[in-house]
Amino acid sequence: MLKNIVREITPLTQNDCFTIFSRVKKEFNFPLHYHEEFELNFILNAKDAKRIVGDHVDIIDDIELVLIGPNLSHAWFTNQCK
């Protein structure tokens, strides 16, 4: 399973303390990944998406605010696993 987890490189320079991404998507699928930085996610209109953080799996509501720690694998999916 570990080989299926993507190591993400966050585009921070040595002068950055954070970066902001704003995404609007029809499908809400972010594959299992990890990175060295903290990640704060505010998610709207993704009710019933599946959130995976470490070994915890949960279904989210319309509004989601979650802080992910460094080097912790995490993902969000709206599709069903096959």
C-alpha positions, -999 to 999 in steps of 0.1 A, spaced: 0 0 0 28 25 8 39 25 -28 5 39 -38 10 70 -16 23 100 -35 49 123 -19 38 158 -28 63 186 -32 48 219 -20 59 249 -41 73 270 -11 104 291 -14 126 298 16 109 332 20 73 317 21 56 307 53 24 295 35 8 291 1 -29 293 -9 -46 272 -35 -82 278 -46 -98 251 -66 -133 246 -81 -139 210 -93 -168 190 -106 -153 159 -90 -137 159 -57 -109 134 -59 -75 139 -43 -54 107 -43 -37 95 -12 -6 117 -6 16 132 21 41 161 24 63 177 50 41 208 55 9 213 75 -22 215 53 -54 234 62 -84 226 41 -117 245 40 -141 226 17 -176 236 6 -203 215 -11 -186 181 -9 -213 164 12 -208 126 14 -172 127 1 -149 103 19 -120 117 38 -90 95 47 -64 108 72 -38 83 84 -58 52 93 -91 72 99 -118 71 73 -149 94 75 -177 108 54 -178 146 54 -207 171 54 -213 202 33 -186 222 51 -153 207 61 -124 223 79 -95 201 87 -58 205 96 -35 178 84 -1 173 102 32 169 84 40 136 67 5 122 74 -11 105 44 -45 119 35 -71 118 6 -106 128 -4 -129 109 -28 -164 113 -41 -163 82 -62 -169 47 -49 -139 23 -45 -139 -6 -69 
